[in-house]
Each structure stands twice: as C-alpha cells, then as structure tokens.
Amino acid sequence: MAPQLDWKEIENLKGFFSLFTSDFLREQPCRVKADEVVKWIKENQKVVILDIRTTEETSLVGFTYRETLKIPMNALFEEENIKLLSQYGDYKIVVACRSGVRSLVATAFLQRVGFRNVYSLEGGIIAFAEAVKC
C-alpha cells in the first residue's frame, strides 16, 4: 500500500532544505567537534549545552557542565523553550544528543527560525565523553 503523502508539507520541507547550500553552510556552520566545544569551555567562552535527549536517556548519562539545558527534542519548539533559548543570544548554543543525528536536525530547524549561534555537537555525547577523558 502506498503511503499517504502530504504534498503541502513536502513543498514546505523542500523550501526549507533548499536553503542549506554550500555557501550557507560555509557562512553558518552547523556542526562543531567535541574538541572545539571543550576548547571554548576552557577558554571561558559563553557556551550552553542544549541536551535534546529524552528524559530516559539523560537519566542514564548526563552532562555535568553548569550551563546545560535539558529540553527533549519533542518539546524544543514549545513557546516557553524557544523563549528560554532566546535568552542565550550571546552564547554559543551547542545542541547535543546521543550520537549527533537528532542534534543536526534540531540545529537546522533552530537556524531556520532565526538562531545564528547554534551548533550541532558532532558525534553527540559519545564524542564529548571521548574529548574530556583524562
């Protein structure tokens, strides 16, 4: 059986993803390596980790960095959460998930609605744990 396709939504998404040209990605990089985030933190740059994993995931392994917001991806675009993120206008917002896939999608959508200081943590919490090993 063929899927019921929502052509209007397909057109909206086509328009959205067409924005992500090589030039746009060069000017607005959307991914950052864990080593770079660790460097930013050590340099006392303004960084907030936006952990978009589920509550179950964050209860198993979490970030202990003081500037961490836990907002599951399914609640990210609720008005109160967008307003909260807007308060971090002078911070680098690093979106994190387990492996870096969900965070890339969330970062793209946050950029779409106007955030320019947002980055997807490449490799997710797995890569971050490797980068901070002693």
N, C-alpha and C positions, 0 to 999 in steps of 0.2 A: 504494500500500500504506500502510495506517495505521501510525503509529509505535507501538512497544511502550511504553506509558506505565507508569511506576512510581507508582501511586496513593499508596502509603505515603509516598514521598519528596515527592510533590506536597502532601500534607497537612502534612508537616513544614515545607516551604518556605512554605506558606500561613500557618502559625502564626508562622513567623519574620518574614515580611514584614508581617504584620498589626501587629507591634509598632511599626512606623515611622509613627506617626501624626504629625499636625502638632504636637501638644503635645510628643511625644518629641523630634522634630527641633528644636523651639524650645529645649528644655532641654538636649539633647545634639546640638549642631550637628555635622554630619558632614563639612562641606566648608569649606575655607579658601582664600582667594585668595592667589596668589603674593606680592602686595604685602604682605599681612599677615604671611606667613612671613618675608619679608625684614626687615620691621619687628621681629618677635620676635627674629631673629638679631642685628640691630643693637643691640637693647636688652639683649643678653646673656641672654635668657631661655633656659631649658633646652629645646632643640629637638633632636630626632633625625629625620633624613630616613630613611624606610624605602623603599628603592628596590626595587620588586617586579617590575621588568622582567626579561626573560630575560638570560642571560649575553651572548648575542649583541648585544642592544640596549645593555647597559651598556658593552660593549667599544667601541662606536662613539661614544657620548656619555654621559658620566657626571657625577655631582655631585662637586665637589671640597671640599664642606663637610666639615669634620673629623668631625662627628657624623653619619655616613651608614652605614647598614646595608644591605648588598645581599643580599636574600633573595627569590629569584624567587617569584612568586605560587604556583606549583605546589608549592613547598616551605614555604610560610608556616606551615601548621598542623602541621608536624612538631614533636614534643615539644621538641627542643632549641631550635628557633627561637622557640617560644612562651615558653619559659623565658628565653631571651635578651631578648625584648621585655619580659618582666615586670620585668627589672632596670631598666627605664626608667620606673618608676612615677611619678617626679616630673618627667618630661619631657613635652613635647607631642610626640607621635609623628605625623609628617606622612608619610602614605603617598603615594608618587609612582609614576606610570607615565609612558608617553609623552604621553597626551592627557587623562588624568583619568577614563577609564571603568573600567578594571580597579581602579584605586585606590579608587573609590567602592564597588565590590563588596567588596573586601578590608576596607575600613574598616567596612562594615556587619557583616560576619562577625566582625571583631575586637571590635566593640561587643557583638555577640551573646554572645560568650564571656566578657565582663566588662571589657574595656578601656574606660575612660571618657575617656582623654586622647589619643584618636586622631582624626585628621582626614585627609580626602582632599584632596590638592592639586588644586584646581580648575584644569583645563586642563593638568595634568601638567608634565613637564619643558619642554614648549614654552612654557607661560605663565611658568614660573620663569625661563627664559632671557631672556624679554622683560622681566621685572621687575628683573633685575640688570644690564641693559645700562647701559653707562657713557655 
